[in-house]
Amino acid sequence: MKLNKYYDDLKDSYLFHTVAVKTAEYAKKNPDKKIIKLGIGDVTRPLPAACVRAMKEACDEQLTVAGFRGYGPYEGFDFLRGAISDYYAGRGTKVGAHEIYVSDGAKSDIGNILDLFDRGNTVLVPDPVYPVYVDTNVMCGRKVIYAESNEENGFLPAPDDSVSADLIYICSPNNPTGAAYTRDALAEWVKYARSRGAIILYDAAYEAFITDGALARSIYEIDGARECAIEFCSFSKNAGFTGERCGYCVLPDELAAEGKKLADMWLRRQSTRYNGAPYIIQRGAAAAFTAEGQAQIKENLDYYKKNADMIGKCLDSLGIYYTGGVNSPYIWLKCPDDMGSWEFFDLLLNECQVVGTPGEGFGKCGKGFFRLTSFNTHENTAEAVERIKARFGK
Ligand code: PLP
């Protein structure tokens, strides 16, 4: 017996652990101080009532012979796939219900999709990055190269024709930088991918936060994307399903390589290794697309947006460079006075009792940057902002 040797190549991530340890140590030494956490990566608002009601009704159905559901379709129930297709259509984007594959979340799909691709492919990921893209590829020994995101390119790298990649990860709006691509900028990536037969793995988990009409909410808004892109999306960040677990990916009919439709391979993969997302959860997810569900989601998103706006205005007033804050729950700021990410973390904790996430934990281009999130309450966010202003204002 031999173990998967590629696990040895994984870098240990001490980021959130170290943040938690440092915060706990400070709290122990300073029990009288109120610490405000602006590093929260999970949603905090309660679920939309429409989704909860639909899940309760689906539970009750299980009490009857007629309503009982056992194994469901591997690709998701038609009622949900249809609702997702209508959601795209409502934004003028054509995605057929049969092209949508429901799952237990975007994270699983993003890792599982790699079963379709040869280990010899080269993978291009942006730096800084949602660590799942890197680690899932390292685990199977695939070569990972990076597209540098920095202040010069506004944390939105453009394709470089001298770089050769087979799989390209794009996350827009981005975690951790909050930066989001315009349609024109995404069109460059589609052109690049098509020119070399590469596949774009497009993570749209935060699309619901977009309000700017120039920004793409789906890669399929770009001509030619149906031939070269798989899109991943989630109910976690819009409907707050981080605990319920539901997401989906789109594999368009046109997406093929070596004479094979990728959708056929994906269904073969899913039907072998997966038995479908729970009926009750899919009922709840479908309710997210009703008028009532959408209104309740908007209320929650507006809540987070107000927090992001408070943080953004504070940084504006201090003249601190940042990306995100609009069209995203994340604010990615340049540490003042050329401080390192951890140096700024310590200072913010010790002097303002505010906790965020050091940017270098997301990749080497994150050095000197810092992530704040909008997932705390209005009251706490306002208080944190006041403390930051008092410390860094001239
Ligand atoms: N993609 C990005 C960029 C994320 O930040 C996250 C979660 O934080 C996910 C995907 C995971 O989504 P899900 O909860 O659907 O697995």
Boltz pocket constraint, residues with backbone or C-beta under 6 A from the ligand:
constraints:
  - pocket:
      binder: B
      contacts: [[A, 41], [A, 104], [A, 105], [A, 106], [A, 107], [A, 108], [A, 130], [A, 171], [A, 173], [A, 174], [A, 175], [A, 203], [A, 205], [A, 233], [A, 234], [A, 235], [A, 236], [A, 241], [A, 242], [A, 246], [A, 247]]
      max_distance: 6.0
